[in-house]
Amino acid sequence: MAKAKPRLRAEATQPGLFLLSELPDNPKLQAAAKRYVHSGRITCKDEERAAAIAEAFLSCGLVLPVARRFHVSPKTVHAVLEVLEEEGKLARVKERLSAKLGLLAEVSAEAAVEMVVAGKTQANVLPINVGVAIEKKAMLDGEATVRIESVEVRISAADLIARVQRLAAAAPAIDVESSVSTPETQGNP
């Protein structure tokens, strides 16, 4: 059985919750502050580290490998992304996803055309991937994905009754045997 790697202490890998320079000169309070780690927001005070974490996440899209690489918790990675979004240094998740879906739609459409031209597939098979990517991008961008059209039709009561009577006359009558028992069929006197 392989031996597990020893875990690094959080204090050695993440800055503390409080900056010691911001605390009152109280040794007990400073010692207590060193024992706690933060939610990740203080990592953004080191702009280079925060940018590196964001860049690593954007390149792979996975939180856990980034957290392991930088020796931080997954919550720290999320917090860094959130702070950078709030500060305007990183596009919002919705905008990043919209850009990726736009690229996916474009690349999928290009690949579909190449496959149809090369005779590798039928033309009616590939539009699904392109259509889904385009629709999801439109949805994220707040664009319409469905068109609903309303048409007002005015009809008088007499016209409606006449139409129902025509439809009823045109429909064939269906004879159905009743399943209701009558006193005669039950043998009651």
Secondary structure, 3 states (H helix, E strand, C coil): CCCCCCCCCHHHHCCECCCHHHCCCCHHHHHHHHCCECCCHHHHHCHHHHHHHHHHHHHHCCHHHHHHHHCCCHHHHHHHHHHHHHCCCCCCHHHHHHHHHHHHHHHHHHHHHHHHHCCCCCCCCCHHHHHHHHHHHHHHCCCCCCCCCCCCCCCCHHHHHHHHHHHHHHCCCCCCCCCCCCHHHHCCC
